[in-house]
Amino acid sequence: MRYTNYAFEVPEEKLVRVIIDTDAKNEADDQFAIVHAALSPKLEHVGFIAAHYGIDRHQDSMQRSFEELEMIFKKMQLPWGSLCVHGADRPMYTKVDRCISEGSSLIVQEAMKEDPRPLYVLFLGPLTDLAVAYLQEPRIANRLTAIWIGGGAYPSGGPEFNLGNDINAANVVFSSPIPVWQVPKNVYEMMPVSFAELQERVFCRGAIGRYLFEQLNEHAHEPIPLGSAFRTGESWVLGDSPAVGLLLYEHRFAFDWVEAPIIGSDMQYIHTKLNRPIRVYRNIDSRLILEDFYAKLSLFAKG
């Protein structure tokens, strides 16, 4: 499904299939990325997977993410509920743990389709569903590209929330042949916004704009999870939005090819050079991403 209520058209050859795997109820920035993606006409949405965000805070974290996805589409009045599926409700306990879910099966199903449009799977949380999908069907490896918001800064790594919620899954994916575009913590934190900015550009943009602002403002008063984006009291980091931005503009000169590391239990990178290279982004254009989001949200509110 695509939202196409614009005065411009995206050429057919530029359309891409997209699955978004999101721990939507974990913090308050996933929601911004989801709305941005939903309003981007280049993206043919074939599924939204609710992801867990660990089992320490909420045993039902995946279900909370699922309900948040449904809430977002209701606020937007988009009939996309049928695109939402449940992902794994916990991390992988070992690197061969097949916690198969609707989400991992959706990835396999869509990847194995004969469709000329490329498939991108955006991970705004842990990599659990991709790792399990690969264990289910290794042939998906050359039939999709994964964009992951997660991992510490290179070369050393270190504590980071999305990675910490499933280190085994990250090691499965990094050791596989799957093409990966990684946006590590030092890069996704290049998306700072102020609350005043969001009040002016988001809050007044219809029901979904009001919801985005209010749920972020509410979340700002909760304890900061270990490894999450730094906040100052008047600012936030929309750290998941680069995943969408990279599909709108690839940032061709802003990444390095790095042999995927092995990740230790302390989330440090171990550079064995045994794995294939992955794209590791070192920069993103926050102006382009934010202004595109604000413009699309404004146009959507105008109907």
C-alpha positions in Angstrom: 0.0 0.0 0.0 1.1 3.6 -0.7 -0.1 7.0 0.2 -0.1 9.0 -3.1 -2.0 12.2 -2.5 0.6 14.5 -3.9 1.0 16.8 -7.0 4.1 14.8 -8.0 4.5 11.2 -9.0 7.2 8.7 -8.3 8.4 6.9 -11.4 7.4 3.2 -11.4 11.1 2.1 -11.7 11.9 4.0 -8.4 9.3 2.2 -6.3 10.6 -0.1 -3.6 8.9 -2.7 -1.4 9.3 -2.0 2.3 8.7 -3.9 5.6 9.2 -2.0 8.8 10.1 -3.9 11.9 9.6 -1.7 14.9 9.7 -1.7 18.7 7.2 1.1 18.4 6.2 1.3 22.1 9.7 1.3 23.4 10.3 5.1 23.2 8.8 7.9 21.2 10.8 8.2 18.0 9.7 5.1 16.2 6.3 6.7 15.7 7.9 9.6 13.8 9.7 7.2 11.4 6.6 5.1 10.9 4.5 8.2 10.0 7.2 9.5 7.7 7.4 6.1 5.9 3.6 5.9 5.6 3.5 9.3 3.9 6.4 8.6 1.4 5.0 7.6 -2.0 8.2 5.9 -3.1 7.5 3.1 -0.5 5.2 0.3 -1.3 4.4 -1.0 2.2 4.0 -4.7 2.4 4.1 -5.1 6.2 4.7 -3.6 9.6 6.2 -6.0 12.1 5.8 -5.4 15.9 9.1 -6.1 17.6 9.9 -6.7 21.2 12.2 -4.4 23.2 13.6 -6.9 25.6 11.8 -8.7 28.4 13.1 -6.8 31.4 10.8 -3.8 31.2 7.6 -5.5 29.9 7.0 -9.1 29.3 4.5 -8.2 26.6 6.6 -5.6 24.9 6.0 -7.0 21.4 2.2 -6.8 21.9 2.5 -3.3 23.1 4.4 -2.4 19.9 1.7 -4.1 17.9 -1.1 -2.1 19.5 1.0 1.1 19.0 1.2 0.4 15.2 -2.6 0.0 15.2 -3.0 3.2 17.1 -0.9 5.2 14.6 -2.9 4.0 11.6 -6.1 4.8 13.4 -4.9 8.3 14.2 -4.0 8.7 10.5 -7.3 7.2 9.4 -5.4 4.8 7.1 -6.9 1.3 6.7 -3.6 -0.4 7.1 -4.3 -2.6 10.1 -4.1 -5.7 7.9 -0.5 -4.9 7.2 0.5 -5.2 10.9 1.8 -8.6 12.2 3.4 -9.9 15.4 7.1 -10.4 15.5 9.1 -12.5 18.0 8.1 -11.7 21.6 11.6 -12.3 23.0 15.2 -12.2 22.0 17.0 -15.3 20.6 18.5 -17.3 23.5 21.1 -18.9 21.2 22.3 -18.2 17.7 20.2 -21.1 16.4 17.1 -20.3 18.4 14.2 -20.3 15.9 11.6 -18.2 17.6 9.5 -18.2 14.4 6.7 -15.5 14.3 4.3 -13.9 11.8 7.0 -11.3 11.3 9.9 -13.6 10.4 7.5 -15.6 8.1 6.4 -12.4 6.4 10.0 -11.5 5.7 10.6 -14.9 4.1 7.4 -14.8 2.1 8.0 -11.3 0.7 11.7 -12.0 0.0 10.9 -15.1 -2.0 8.3 -13.4 -4.2 9.1 -12.9 -7.8 8.9 -9.1 -7.9 11.1 -6.7 -9.8 10.9 -4.1 -7.1 13.7 -4.3 -4.5 12.8 -5.3 -1.0 14.1 -3.3 2.0 13.4 -4.3 5.6 13.9 -1.4 8.1 14.8 -2.4 11.6 14.1 0.3 14.2 14.8 -2.1 17.1 16.4 -5.5 17.5 17.3 -7.8 14.6 15.5 -10.8 16.0 12.9 -11.2 13.2 15.6 -11.0 10.4 17.9 -13.5 12.1 15.1 -16.0 12.5 13.9 -15.4 9.0 17.4 -16.2 7.7 17.5 -19.4 9.8 14.1 -20.3 8.3 15.1 -19.7 4.7 18.8 -18.8 4.0 17.9 -18.0 0.4 16.5 -14.7 1.5 20.0 -13.4 1.9 20.4 -12.1 -1.7 16.8 -11.1 -2.0 16.5 -8.1 0.4 18.5 -5.3 2.0 18.3 -4.7 5.7 18.6 -1.2 7.1 19.4 -1.3 10.9 19.3 1.5 13.4 21.6 0.1 16.0 25.0 -0.7 17.3 27.7 1.4 18.9 30.2 3.7 17.1 33.0 2.2 15.1 35.6 0.9 15.5 35.0 -0.2 19.1 31.2 -0.5 19.6 29.8 -0.5 23.1 26.4 -0.3 24.9 23.5 0.5 22.6 19.8 -0.2 23.3 18.7 -1.9 20.1 21.8 -4.2 19.9 21.5 -5.0 23.6 18.0 -6.4 23.1 19.3 -9.2 21.0 23.0 -9.6 20.5 22.6 -13.2 19.2 20.4 -12.0 16.4 22.9 -9.3 15.5 25.7 -11.9 15.3 23.5 -14.2 13.1 22.8 -11.3 10.7 26.4 -10.0 10.7 27.7 -13.4 10.0 25.3 -14.0 7.1 25.5 -12.8 3.5 22.5 -10.4 3.9 23.3 -6.9 2.6 23.2 -4.6 5.7 23.2 -0.8 5.9 24.0 0.0 9.5 23.3 3.4 11.2 25.2 3.2 14.5 24.5 5.2 17.6 26.9 8.1 16.9 25.1 8.6 13.5 21.5 8.2 14.4 22.1 10.8 17.2 22.7 13.3 14.4 18.9 13.7 14.4 18.3 16.2 17.3 15.1 18.2 17.4 13.9 20.7 20.0 10.4 20.5 21.6 9.7 24.1 20.5 10.5 23.0 16.9 8.1 20.0 17.2 5.4 22.2 18.8 5.6 24.5 15.8 6.0 21.9 13.0 4.2 18.8 14.3 1.8 19.5 17.1 -0.6 21.6 14.9 -0.7 19.0 12.1 -3.9 17.2 12.7 -4.7 14.3 15.0 -1.5 12.3 14.2 0.7 15.4 14.6 -0.9 16.1 18.0 -0.4 12.5 19.0 3.3 12.4 17.9 4.0 15.5 20.0 2.1 14.5 23.1 3.4 11.0 23.3 6.9 12.2 22.9 6.4 14.9 25.6 4.9 12.3 27.9 7.8 9.9 27.3 10.4 12.6 28.0 9.5 12.4 31.7 10.2 8.7 31.9 13.6 7.2 33.0 16.1 7.0 30.2 16.8 3.4 29.1 20.4 2.2 29.1 22.1 3.1 25.9 19.3 5.3 24.5 19.7 8.7 22.9 21.0 11.6 25.0 18.4 14.2 26.0 18.7 17.6 27.6 15.1 18.5 28.7 14.3 20.6 25.7 15.4 18.3 23.0 15.1 14.7 21.7 16.7 12.6 19.1 14.5 11.2 16.3 17.0 8.3 15.9 14.9 6.0 13.8 14.1 8.5 11.1 17.4 7.9 9.2 16.2 4.4 8.2 13.4 6.1 6.2 15.7 8.9 5.0 18.1 6.4 3.4 15.4 5.1 1.2 14.5 8.6 0.0 18.1 9.7 -0.5 20.8 7.0 -0.3 23.6 9.3 1.0 26.0 7.7 -1.5 29.1 9.3 -0.1 28.4 9.1 3.6 29.2 5.5 4.4 32.2 3.1 4.6 32.4 -0.6 3.7 33.4 -2.4 6.9 33.9 -6.1 7.5 31.0 -6.9 9.8 32.4 -7.5 13.2 31.5 -10.2 15.7 29.8 -8.7 18.7 30.8 -9.6 22.2 28.5 -10.0 25.2 29.6 -6.5 26.3 28.5 -5.2 22.8 32.1 -4.4 21.8 33.0 -5.1 18.2 35.5 -7.9 17.5 37.1 -7.3 14.1 38.1 -10.8 12.9 37.6 -9.9 9.2 35.8 -13.3 8.8 32.5 -11.7 7.8 31.5 -9.9 4.5 31.6 -6.1 4.4 28.5 -4.1 5.3 27.6 -0.4 4.8 28.3 1.5 7.9 27.0 5.1 7.7 29.2 7.9 9.2 26.8 10.8 8.4 23.2 11.5 7.5 21.5 14.7 6.2 19.2 15.6 9.1 17.9 18.7 7.3 16.7 16.7 4.3 15.0 14.0 6.5 13.3 16.4 8.9 12.1 18.9 6.3 10.7 16.1 4.1 8.9 14.8 7.2 7.5 18.2 8.2 6.4 18.9 4.6 4.6 15.5 4.2 2.9 15.8 7.6 1.7 19.3 6.7 0.3 18.2 3.3 -1.3 15.2 4.9 -3.0 17.5 7.6 -4.4 19.7 4.8 -6.0 16.6 3.2 
